[in-house]
Amino acid sequence: MAAVNTSKSNGGINDKNMKRKKRYLPQNKPVRKGSYPLRPGVQGFFITCDGGRESQASREAINLLDNFFEELLHGKDSGVKHATAPSKPSNKIIKFADSDSSDSDDDCGPHTEDVDHENKEEETGDTPSKKRRIETGTSECENSVSNAVENSSPEKQVLDNNKLESGNADSKRTEEKSIDKQIEAELHELGDRNKRHFVSLDSGCNGVIFIQMHQRSGNPGPFEIVQHMMVSAATTRKHMSRFILRMLPVEVTCYASEEEISKAIKPLIAQYFPTETQTPIKFAVLFEARANTGIDRMKIINLVAKSVPEPHKVDLNNPDKTIIVQVAKTICMVGVAERYKELSKFNLRQLTSPKP
């Protein structure tokens, strides 16, 4: 009987603890951890990576996107001209306005030249009046030198040094304040997710990440950034990432249903496939789905292909542009790419690997 009583008492204590723990949760819901989930109405980049390396791949992707975004925005040549050394040395006398010794030297210079010139004339047998000019020139030079020595007394030098030190200290303080303000502004921008250019979102699938881009007027979009990245990777063959496999542009996101997809892709089709054109564009449609078995692949492909106006034609072998449709759980992402097959299906690892 005693054992039964103790078990009941322990069970009662455990029930009370569970109730107390639930009360401390916000609105009786578990606290969400990690990044924000992927949602409709955002633009960005659909990226595949090695399984289990999603966090490392997202950091790599943000760094890469920042670099290529700056290249497109400001250009490779930022306009800063480096200082070059002169080809010939300049034999110019530099005069300092604050120093007294330079003035005295400049004053003495012409007198000494006159003395040398007149000494040469004495050797050739000139009149004694020129000797008086030499004496007066030397006396003026001696007076200027003596004034410079008086002005350069130790007390005056100490005062000048103190003034210079105080001026330098004030300038350093102002520089430190301006630098601190700049750092605070940058940290504030980094802390605010809305002011960042690129933010990682949770795709909900293993080996897949999504980087959201806050589009601003006049800035390059996902199509331009990814195209520039792939072309530079193919030309330079420079290793860019360790964990990223493919990077695809996403300009439209919606729920994965036929009605939502047909509504969402209308502005995208009008942008890349205009009706009034003399050169029709050959295109293809690529469809991939992850963690979603309720959507029909061929229905979506036919839906997207029929939405493209008539001057443009389907060409699966050599398309000019490829409409990429990616489905992750309940979210559908649509983007357009050029030279998709030629650029190794936008696989960074294959583009940067050495050729056999």
C-alpha positions in Angstrom: 0.0 0.0 0.0 2.9 2.3 0.8 4.4 1.7 -2.6 1.1 2.6 -4.3 0.8 5.8 -2.4 4.3 6.9 -3.3 3.8 6.2 -7.0 0.6 8.3 -7.0 2.4 11.1 -5.2 5.2 11.1 -7.7 2.8 11.1 -10.6 1.0 14.1 -9.1 4.3 16.0 -8.8 5.3 15.2 -12.4 1.9 16.4 -13.7 2.3 19.7 -11.8 5.8 20.2 -13.3 4.5 19.6 -16.8 1.7 22.1 -16.4 4.2 24.7 -15.1 6.5 24.2 -18.0 3.6 24.8 -20.5 2.7 28.0 -18.8 6.1 29.5 -19.4 5.9 29.0 -23.2 4.7 32.0 -25.3 0.9 31.5 -25.9 1.4 27.8 -25.0 3.3 27.2 -28.3 6.8 25.8 -28.7 9.6 28.3 -29.5 10.6 28.3 -33.1 14.3 27.9 -33.8 16.4 28.5 -36.9 15.8 30.7 -39.9 12.4 31.9 -41.2 10.6 29.4 -43.4 10.2 29.8 -47.2 7.0 31.6 -48.1 5.2 32.8 -51.3 5.9 36.3 -52.7 9.7 36.4 -52.3 12.6 36.5 -54.8 16.0 34.9 -54.4 18.1 31.9 -55.2 17.3 28.2 -55.1 20.6 26.4 -54.1 21.4 22.7 -53.8 24.3 21.7 -51.5 25.8 18.6 -49.8 23.4 17.0 -47.3 23.9 18.2 -43.7 25.9 21.2 -44.8 23.0 23.6 -45.2 24.3 26.2 -42.7 27.8 26.3 -44.2 26.4 26.5 -47.7 24.1 29.4 -46.8 27.0 31.4 -45.4 29.1 30.7 -48.5 26.2 31.6 -50.8 25.6 35.0 -49.0 29.3 35.8 -49.4 29.4 34.9 -53.0 26.2 36.8 -53.8 27.5 39.9 -52.0 30.7 39.9 -54.1 29.0 39.4 -57.4 26.2 41.9 -56.5 28.9 44.6 -55.8 30.7 43.7 -59.1 27.5 44.3 -61.1 26.4 47.3 -59.1 29.7 49.2 -59.1 31.6 47.4 -61.9 35.0 45.6 -61.6 36.8 48.9 -62.0 35.5 50.9 -59.0 37.0 54.2 -60.4 39.7 54.5 -57.7 42.9 55.5 -59.3 46.1 54.4 -57.6 48.9 56.9 -57.3 51.9 56.4 -59.6 55.4 57.6 -59.1 56.6 60.3 -61.5 58.9 59.2 -64.3 61.4 62.0 -63.8 62.5 63.4 -60.4 61.3 66.9 -59.7 64.1 69.4 -58.5 61.8 71.8 -56.8 62.5 73.6 -53.5 59.7 72.8 -51.0 58.8 75.7 -48.8 57.1 75.2 -45.4 55.0 78.1 -44.3 55.2 77.2 -40.6 59.0 76.7 -40.3 61.3 79.6 -39.8 64.5 77.9 -40.9 63.2 77.4 -44.5 62.6 81.2 -44.8 66.0 82.0 -43.5 67.6 79.6 -45.9 65.7 81.0 -48.8 66.7 84.5 -47.9 70.3 83.5 -47.6 70.3 81.6 -50.9 70.5 84.5 -53.3 73.0 86.5 -51.2 75.4 83.5 -51.2 75.0 83.2 -54.9 75.8 86.9 -55.3 78.9 86.4 -53.2 80.1 83.6 -55.3 79.4 85.5 -58.5 81.1 88.6 -57.2 84.1 86.6 -56.0 84.5 85.4 -59.5 84.4 88.9 -60.7 87.1 89.9 -58.1 89.3 87.3 -59.6 88.9 88.8 -63.0 89.8 92.3 -61.5 86.5 94.2 -60.7 86.1 97.5 -58.8 86.1 97.7 -54.9 82.4 98.8 -54.9 81.3 95.2 -55.5 83.2 94.2 -52.4 80.8 96.3 -50.4 77.9 94.5 -51.8 79.5 91.2 -50.7 79.9 92.5 -47.1 76.4 93.8 -46.9 75.0 90.5 -48.3 76.9 88.5 -45.7 75.8 90.7 -42.9 72.1 90.4 -43.9 72.5 86.6 -44.0 74.1 86.6 -40.6 71.3 88.7 -39.2 68.7 86.3 -40.6 70.5 83.3 -39.2 70.7 84.9 -35.8 66.9 85.7 -35.9 66.2 82.1 -36.8 68.3 80.9 -33.9 66.5 83.3 -31.5 63.1 82.2 -32.8 64.1 78.5 -32.5 64.6 78.8 -28.7 63.8 75.7 -26.6 60.7 77.3 -24.9 59.1 78.2 -28.3 59.8 74.7 -29.6 58.0 73.2 -26.5 55.0 75.4 -27.1 54.8 74.5 -30.7 55.1 70.8 -30.0 52.3 71.1 -27.4 50.0 72.9 -29.9 50.7 70.2 -32.5 50.0 67.4 -30.0 46.7 69.0 -29.0 45.7 69.4 -32.6 46.6 65.8 -33.4 44.6 64.6 -30.4 41.5 66.5 -31.4 41.7 65.2 -35.0 42.2 61.6 -33.7 39.1 62.0 -31.5 36.9 63.3 -34.3 38.2 60.4 -36.6 37.4 57.8 -33.9 33.9 59.3 -33.4 33.2 59.1 -37.1 34.5 55.6 -37.4 32.4 54.5 -34.4 29.3 56.0 -35.9 29.9 54.2 -39.2 30.4 50.9 -37.4 27.2 51.4 -35.4 25.3 52.1 -38.6 26.6 49.0 -40.3 25.8 46.8 -37.3 22.3 48.3 -37.2 21.8 47.4 -40.8 23.1 43.9 -40.3 20.8 43.4 -37.4 17.7 44.5 -39.4 16.7 41.7 -41.7 14.8 44.1 -44.0 17.9 46.2 -44.8 20.1 43.2 -45.7 20.4 42.4 -49.4 20.5 38.6 -48.9 18.8 36.6 -46.1 18.7 32.8 -45.6 15.3 31.1 -45.4 14.5 27.5 -44.4 13.4 25.5 -47.4 12.3 22.5 -45.3 14.2 20.0 -47.5 17.5 18.3 -46.9 20.3 19.5 -49.2 18.4 22.6 -50.3 18.7 26.2 -49.1 17.0 29.4 -50.2 18.5 32.9 -50.1 16.0 35.7 -50.2 17.0 38.9 -52.0 15.4 42.2 -51.1 15.0 43.7 -54.5 15.4 47.5 -54.9 14.8 49.7 -57.9 17.8 50.0 -60.1 19.7 47.1 -58.6 20.5 43.9 -60.5 18.0 41.0 -59.9 18.5 37.3 -59.4 18.7 36.6 -63.1 21.6 39.0 -63.7 23.5 38.0 -60.6 23.4 34.2 -61.3 24.1 34.7 -65.0 27.2 36.8 -64.2 28.4 34.3 -61.6 28.1 31.3 -64.0 29.8 33.1 -66.9 32.7 34.2 -64.7 33.1 30.7 -63.2 33.2 29.1 -66.6 35.8 31.6 -67.9 38.1 31.7 -64.9 37.7 28.1 -63.6 38.4 29.6 -60.2 37.2 27.6 -57.1 34.4 29.5 -55.4 32.7 27.2 -52.9 33.1 24.0 -51.0 29.4 23.0 -50.3 27.3 24.6 -53.1 26.3 22.5 -56.1 23.8 24.4 -58.2 22.5 28.0 -57.9 19.3 28.9 -59.7 17.5 32.3 -59.9 14.0 32.5 -58.5 11.9 35.5 -59.5 8.4 34.1 -58.6 7.3 32.1 -55.6 3.7 30.8 -55.0 1.9 27.8 -53.6 2.3 24.6 -55.6 -1.1 24.5 -57.4 -2.0 24.9 -61.0 -4.2 27.9 -60.4 -1.5 29.7 -58.4 1.3 28.9 -60.8 -0.7 30.1 -63.8 -1.4 33.5 -62.1 2.1 34.0 -60.7 4.1 33.4 -63.9 2.2 35.9 -66.1 4.4 38.9 -65.4 7.5 36.8 -65.7 6.5 35.4 -69.1 5.7 39.0 -70.3 9.1 40.2 -69.2 11.3 37.6 -70.8 9.0 36.6 -73.8 7.5 39.7 -75.3 4.9 39.2 -78.0 6.1 42.0 -80.2 9.5 40.8 -81.4 11.2 40.0 -84.7 13.4 37.3 -83.3 11.5 34.4 -81.7 13.1 32.8 -78.6 13.6 29.1 -78.3 12.8 27.9 -74.8 12.5 24.8 -72.7 10.8 24.0 -69.4 12.6 22.2 -66.5 10.5 20.8 -63.6 11.8 19.3 -60.3 9.8 18.5 -57.2 11.0 17.7 -53.6 8.9 16.4 -50.7 5.7 16.7 -52.8 4.1 13.8 -54.5 0.6 15.3 -55.0 1.5 17.5 -58.0 1.6 16.2 -61.6 4.8 16.9 -63.4 3.5 16.9 -67.0 0.5 19.1 -66.2 2.8 21.8 -64.8 5.2 21.6 -67.8 2.3 21.9 -70.3 0.8 24.8 -68.2 4.0 26.8 -68.3 4.8 26.0 -72.0 1.3 27.1 -73.1 1.6 30.4 -71.2 4.4 31.5 -73.5 3.1 33.5 -76.5 3.1 32.1 -80.0 6.1 33.7 -81.7 8.4 31.8 -79.4 8.9 28.0 -79.8 9.9 25.1 -77.7 13.3 23.6 -78.4 14.5 21.0 -75.9 17.8 20.3 -77.6 19.2 23.9 -78.0 17.1 26.4 -76.1 18.0 30.1 -75.8 16.2 30.4 -72.4 15.1 27.8 -69.9 12.1 28.2 -67.5 13.1 26.5 -64.3 10.3 25.3 -62.0 11.3 24.0 -58.6 8.8 22.7 -56.0 9.8 22.2 -52.3 7.0 20.9 -50.2 4.1 23.3 -50.8 6.1 26.2 -52.4 6.7 26.5 -56.1 9.7 28.6 -57.3 10.0 29.8 -61.0 13.0 31.5 -62.7 14.6 32.0 -66.1 18.1 31.1 -67.1 20.2 31.5 -70.3 22.7 28.9 -71.7 21.6 26.5 -69.0 23.0 23.3 -70.6 26.0 25.0 -71.9 27.0 26.2 -68.4 26.8 22.7 -66.9 23.2 23.3 -65.6 24.5 26.0 -63.4 26.5 23.6 -61.3 29.4 25.6 -59.7 31.4 22.5 -58.8 31.4 21.3 -62.4 32.1 24.7 -63.9 35.1 25.3 -61.6 36.6 21.8 -61.8 39.6 21.4 -64.1 39.0 20.2 -67.6 40.0 16.6 -68.4 
